Amino acid sequence: MEKSRTAEDSSDIGVARVFLDESISRAYAQHRHCYSEELFQIISDYCRENTQQLNLAIDVGCGPGNSTVGFTKHFKQVIGVDMSETQIAQAPKNIPNCQFKLGFATNLDFLEPCSVDLVACGLTINLISKSA
Ligand SMILES: C[S@@+](CC[C@H](N)C(=O)[O-])C[C@H]1O[C@@H](n2cnc3c(N)ncnc32)[C@H](O)[C@@H]1O
């Protein structure tokens, strides 16, 4: 995320602002349900059929990683991106092929062109405003 632009000082993130709160992020990580193994398998199989490779998956609005980690069994590398530092802080740090980055969904410039095989977005697309 560029220095001058953080979620905290953005006026246009709307209701998603609740996810900047540390206690909400802690509670979300604790109580949020996990997606089934089967779901990650179905999505990954679909992706394999269409791209013939499972190199890189991106999970936009990854929260504490519950929509991210399941892809690590299927993809060589997985990156979770979230605008909330407190949400990212709840994500696991010890999975070798998985990293979490602070950033906006609308600014994924760190990615090489055509390098991504899957863009996932669990329960987040409705929260993303045009500018954030
Ligand atoms: C409802 S949670 C979903 C978390 C997780 N993907 C899941 O399935 O449980 C929404 C997440 O989207 C993030 N978010 C909302 N708007 C965003 C944006 N414009 N860019 C990046 N992350 C965003 C919030 O910080 C929050 O962690």
The ligand as an ORCA input file, in Angstrom:
! r2SCAN-3c Opt
* xyz 0 1
  C     -16.323    -10.132      5.395
  S     -14.552    -10.102      5.490
  C     -14.152    -11.540      4.496
  C     -12.889    -12.221      4.975
  C     -12.628    -13.567      4.319
  N     -12.371    -13.411      2.900
  C     -13.765    -14.548      4.536
  O     -14.222    -15.145      3.569
  O     -14.212    -14.723      5.673
  C     -14.187     -8.773      4.352
  C     -12.708     -8.387      4.296
  O     -12.509     -7.551      3.163
  C     -11.583     -6.535      3.504
  N     -11.797     -5.431      2.552
  C     -12.915     -4.691      2.406
  N     -12.763     -3.790      1.412
  C     -11.494     -3.982      0.925
  C     -10.737     -3.357     -0.109
  N     -11.235     -2.368     -0.832
  N      -9.482     -3.790     -0.342
  C      -8.952     -4.814      0.411
  N      -9.623     -5.431      1.399
  C     -10.882     -5.034      1.656
  C     -11.915     -6.213      4.962
  O     -10.841     -5.587      5.615
  C     -12.237     -7.602      5.504
  O     -11.096     -8.219      6.043
*
